């Protein structure tokens, strides 16, 4: 679950790198393991489009990497972030 408002730009880039690093570490440590990953990016309530962007659980690691690469920071006009919506989407 990643806060994707504009103020989080540096943290989003750090999260992308860390998620990819974790995936690589797990794949290298446990060669025969199946890994399923999911990513939810959330924004402010006031954002008309793309309040949440969701990559549902999948074993397709390259598709996850592609999703992460296109995830970007925007919005964030200091209205409350939809953190609860981010959690809700992650539980689906």
Secondary structure as UniProt FT lines:
FT   STRAND          2..3
FT   HELIX           6..8
FT   HELIX           9..29
FT   TURN            31..32
FT   STRAND          37..42
FT   TURN            45..46
FT   STRAND          52..58
FT   HELIX           61..70
FT   HELIX           83..91
//
